[in-house]
């Protein structure tokens, strides 16, 4: 798909691409520069990818967020 860089460096993402990515006006996206190419990723996709990567290292049934909350509460009691 071809598009044009507009004034101020604005780039319009075609509607079909926005729909495929589930993007709506006001949504934030992450941009990465890889080997001379710009990659656009929705924050939803970036979070899902990070969660998938972390699952490899966290045993099933273990909740890191619950462990962190417990540690913080224990620290608060000691302080």
C-alpha positions as CSV (number, residue, x, y, z in Angstrom):
1,X,0.0,0.0,0.0
2,X,1.3,3.4,-0.9
3,X,0.8,6.6,1.2
4,X,2.4,10.0,1.4
5,X,4.3,11.8,4.2
6,X,2.3,15.0,4.9
7,X,3.3,18.3,6.4
8,X,4.8,18.0,9.8
9,X,5.9,14.4,9.1
10,X,2.4,13.1,9.4
11,X,1.7,9.7,7.9
12,X,-1.8,8.4,7.3
13,X,-2.3,4.7,7.9
14,X,-4.8,3.4,5.4
15,X,-8.2,2.4,6.8
16,X,-7.8,-1.2,5.9
17,X,-4.5,-1.4,7.9
18,X,-6.0,0.4,10.9
19,X,-8.9,-2.0,10.8
20,X,-6.6,-5.0,10.6
21,X,-4.7,-3.7,13.6
22,X,-7.8,-2.7,15.5
23,X,-6.7,0.9,15.7
24,X,-9.1,3.8,16.4
25,X,-8.5,7.6,16.5
26,X,-6.6,8.5,19.6
27,X,-5.0,5.0,20.1
28,X,-1.3,5.0,20.9
29,X,1.1,2.9,18.8
30,X,4.7,2.0,19.2
31,X,7.2,2.6,16.4
32,X,10.4,0.8,15.9
33,X,13.1,1.3,13.4
34,X,14.5,-2.1,12.1
35,X,16.9,-2.3,9.3
36,X,15.8,0.9,7.7
37,X,12.1,0.1,8.0
38,X,9.5,1.6,10.4
39,X,7.3,-1.0,12.2
40,X,4.0,0.1,13.7
41,X,2.6,-2.0,16.6
42,X,-0.5,-1.3,18.7
43,X,0.1,-1.1,22.4
44,X,-2.3,-4.0,22.8
45,X,-0.1,-6.1,20.5
46,X,3.1,-5.1,22.2
47,X,1.7,-6.0,25.6
48,X,0.5,-9.4,24.3
49,X,3.9,-10.1,22.8
50,X,5.6,-9.2,26.1
51,X,3.2,-11.4,28.1
52,X,3.9,-14.3,25.7
53,X,7.7,-13.9,26.1
54,X,7.4,-13.8,29.9
55,X,5.2,-16.9,30.1
56,X,8.2,-19.0,29.1
57,X,9.9,-18.1,32.3
58,X,7.0,-18.0,34.8
59,X,5.5,-21.3,35.8
60,X,1.8,-21.8,35.2
61,X,-0.3,-20.7,38.2
62,X,2.3,-18.3,39.5
63,X,1.2,-14.6,39.6
64,X,4.1,-12.2,39.6
65,X,1.7,-9.3,40.3
66,X,0.3,-11.0,43.3
67,X,3.8,-11.7,44.6
68,X,4.8,-8.1,44.1
69,X,1.8,-6.8,46.0
70,X,2.5,-9.2,48.8
71,X,6.1,-8.0,49.0
72,X,5.1,-4.3,49.0
73,X,2.6,-5.0,51.8
74,X,5.2,-6.8,53.9
75,X,7.6,-3.9,53.3
76,X,5.0,-1.4,54.4
77,X,4.4,-3.3,57.7
78,X,8.2,-3.3,58.4
79,X,8.5,0.4,57.7
